[in-house]
Amino acid sequence: MDTLVRRDVLAAAVAGLAGLFGVPSEPAAAARIRTVEKQIPLKYTYNPATGVTKVRTFRRKKVVVKFAKKWVLEKRGRKWVRIPYVWSPKRKALIYSRALHLALLGKGRPTPSPDPVTDPVGGDDATDPTPPPGPEPPVLSDNPYIPADLSRHVLRRLGYGVSPAGLADVARAGGPAPWIEQQLDPAAIDDGACEAIVARLPDQAEPIWEVREAIRTGEREGWRQLTSVHTGHIMRAAWSRRQLLTVMEEFWANHFNVTVPSDNIDESRAHYQHVIRTHSLGRFDDLLLATSMHPSMLTYLNNRDSDAEHPNENQGRELLELHTVGIDAGYDETDVLDSARILTGLSVDNESGEYEYKPWRHWVGPVRVLDFAHLNPTRTGGEAVVRAYLRYLATHPATARRIALKLARRFVSDNPPDALVNDLASEYLARDTAIAPVLRLLFESAAFRASVGAKTSRPFESMVATMRTLDVGPEESGIDAATSLVWMAESLGQAPFGAPYPTGWPDVAAAWSSTAVTLNRWNTTRNLVSGWWPSELTRPALRDRVLPANLPGTHGEAVDAIATALFGMPLAEEHRAAVLGFVGKTAGATLRSNSALVTWRLAEVVSLMLDSPYHHYR
Amino acid sequence: MNACPECLAADVSRRSLLASLGVLGSTLLVGGGVRVAWADGPWQGDTVVVLSLRGGFDGLSAVVPLGDPDYADLRPTIAVPAPAALQLDSMFGMHPAMTALKAQWDLGRVAVVTATGLPDPNRSHFSAMDEVERAAPGSGIRTGWLDRMLSLHDPSGPFGAVQLGSTTMPMAFAGPYDELGMNRLADFALDGASDAADRARWTSALTGLHDRAGSALKTSASTTLSALETAAELAEYTPTAAYPDTDLGRTLQDVAQLIKSEVGARVITADEGDWDMHADLGRVDGGWMFEKLTDLSGSLAAFLEDLGPAREQVTLITISEFGRRAQENESGGVDHGWGNVMFVAGGNVNPGVHGDWPGLAAGALEDGDLRATTDYRAVLADVLAHRCGADAAAINAVLPGWNGEFLGVTSP
């Protein structure tokens, strides 16, 4: 139990009162925004005579705060609220001040009594609300094409690319740090606009038996139901403000891959996606249980047909190899067999399509997998053994390390530093497999901030990033165009959740640098920029998106303007020359409103620039 | 799938790529752990063309067991009557829609393997396709057999392994080798760069823009640009045979063009779907099956004819995920089954009907299905051994666990 005794609050209260009377309500321009720990008191005493707050126990919470001159302001939704906390350099956290709190409550009322100002007591933990909590690691890029810009970095890495709306979101949040904090709490993000678009598709939360009935009666087509998983994901990737949640949903759906399409999952696959989304920023052990016991997984990896006499090893093996500890964890074929035996009985009700535990199929007898051992004495107790087994696997250090590595590979680099992976694995275990704290640690790490431009966009990410940078919006109504985007992703070789094997899609650049991928990517860019197909998607005129209303005077300046609109900075000198060469102009050539560069060649030029390494990275 | 040749030397090693694909500890044992003599030196073998008949091809309709006493009774409305069939031998005849392919048969360019399939029945489309194309049953190997075969040799440029008719790669191509997928050969072009001058403009600008990129990205851009140039330079193609005006006809025409252009194609895959005939398969003289077989036969025949002398270095195999139930169902169709027919065609096949016929008697069927008495991998091994020069180690690397008999479908 943490205990905190302080004598410092009066000084803070003095500062607070000064702020109360002297500081404008808007934070100063020089305000520093940070994600810090706030120690919220549980048991504490306050002596009004001395102004001393003694906190005996407290709980910790991460908050986004702004250090203004006199006050600390906390981000709550879209508002910045003054809080009665001060920065303690010693504890590296915000600590509560009752005196300050009284002063705050007294705003607009009579001065609180007793007036702490008249009774100053010095503290040993002198505080000043202005200093920031420790130096932050630098934002670095080794990539000559990608600027060390944290806002763009987080939009590319935690989301599906930079868009005008995304940049506005980050700015509105108060910068990258508070934006990340918002992303880690997606329920608090207003995403009504995107959800309204997604609502054009069947509700993924709809019970499986209802979907099955709708397909059985012919009211709904099975393949459409299945494709809606793709379509919904593309909509969210492109248009949701909950970018990180969508990235994590894809991450976990890939980790627990149930290939779309595959046999006999028409009625359950959308619900599976819903379950994954629900747990994407929750706890891994919950996620593991939810996916392992879901009809989609049980069907895809054949466990629904497994029984005591003939245990089907497919899911029992993949559970170890892919979903948890990994192939190097030191298990052998007898472990695999016991893993399969433990899972016997987890099945699907053939009538409803819903999950069903079938005790008569459960293998009974002692089982051992790695260090998990159970007498497993009864058929009816089998499901409880499964739960215990899955929780054991979720908290296994090898699982922690694999998840940590996979996250670091997703968010930092193809070969992430060991130290980072170790830190993430420790945090994962210390937080009982909670995912958000691991991500928070990752995003605050020096490695993350120094990895700008280190990840390559895979084909699907590249397609969505192009849509986002061009500000392409959904069609007015219906889902035809969105469904066409599914085919587009498929022809790019990476339909989401379409990896035709249980491993999911790889996330290293080398897997995606082939000739086919390169050409498809270039042609898809050209298609999206030109708006050829699907043409129903809404978008600003290309010229309005990439050029100012008052055109620059020269071709060189126009190329700079386009690059800045797309990439946040002009091209390097020789790259500008390459683009100018492409349109056969010199940098100084006068630009007119009917020049090819800003009229019929504009789509070509924008495509060319988006085909370049400036738009290649995530 | 999609790994580039240059990545083998790039920052991310082949090993880490394999690890990321989850194939470490499996393929490396066969692909990298064992030194395979066949792997050294350039490719000496045929261009192998794999035509996948997706959806479950009804081999019993295509190569009909006319002499089997139970055949006609099992299929009261859809059977091919013996007089209508194109007799192959005393037991089998081709469907009458297949006259074009029968003519190729008569020229000795076609072999048939009957009662072949996966070692154990698998009646799910996707999972059976995976099994067939992984061709490594009972192992954790996650790569495809064609990719394993290709990976044993040095890459031969972007056209070394091509999927035509679709940009979605087959499971057989899963793995580190860099295969190329395209709908049509003519589609392999940069949209909007229609003539040589345009291509030069794009090439120069894209090259300039990539000058500071890392070696892997730079190489994939330059490889792509040169492949585009190669494709653009392929001469206007005039086939020497008339292909049906169908997707399959057009695809196989592209396959022939690619082979005859000598751009280094070792493996070409193509798909022909729509074989999942649960209902209304049709009758001997018309309907769904009749039309599909007419197309298949005509396209294959045109392809074999069009190849001309190049046929001597080409072997084509057809594969389907499963055969279909021996007995016709209530809807005049056939449900998912097991044993099936494979066609092997080219300049060096041993013509004739191969395989052991288990019969269609009730006691001979497996849950109502024709048994697969020939593991389909025996056909692949035959082609590898006789037409691609693979030794035992190489065959074991490509088809791990297979140690059956060679059928002699092709000649060495």
Interface residues (C-beta under 8 A of the other chain):
Chain A: P144 Y145 T259 P261 S262 D263 N264 R317 E321 L322 I327 R409 D414 N415 T456 E490 S491 L492 G493 P500 Y501 T503 P506 D507 V508 A509 A510 A511 W512 S513 S514 T515 A516 V517 T518 L519 N520 W522 N523 R526 N527 S530 A572 E574 H575 A577 A578 V579 G581 F582 E604 S607 L608 M609 D611 S612 P613 Y614 H616
Chain B: M1 N2 A3 C4 E6 C7 A10 D11 V12 S16 L17 S20 L21 G22 L24 G25 S124 H125 F126 S127 D130 G140 R142 P158 T167 T168 M169 M171 A174 D178 E179 L180 G181 M182 F188 L190 D191 G192 R201 W202 S204 A205 L206 T207 G208 L209 H210 D211 R212 A213 A216 L217 T219 S220 A221 T223 T224 A227 L228
